[in-house]
Amino acid sequence: MAFNFKEEYVKCYNDKTRKYFIEHYLSTFSADEGHEVPFKVFPRQYEFLKSICENDNTIAIKHRQAGITTVSAAWATAQCVFAKRDAPETILCIGNKLDISEQLLEKLS
């Protein structure tokens, strides 16, 4: 069976949480394994993704190592991939220190 690019694109595009795209086409670094691994969205991360796609503004009260920065970068990447040519995405990376913002930009690349 041949890979159907159009069908895959539609699946990715129609999922506004971008979970399908993130889990099927992105990877993340695993400190435990020491290399890139497929991106698996955890339940709390999925709740965050639903919140940012359903609301204009989302505030996350979270603990360290919750993966919110990483899943936010993955979502922003997906938004850029599926942006319309005549309505490109604008992404602002803010941190309390310059290196925090730079780390987020690195995750996007």
Secondary structure, DSSP 8 states (H G I E B T S, - for coil): ----HHHHHHHHHH-TT-HHHHHHH-EEEETTTTEEEE----HHHHHHHHHHHH-S-------TTSSHHHHHHHHHHHHHHT-BTTB--------SSHHHHHHHHHHH-
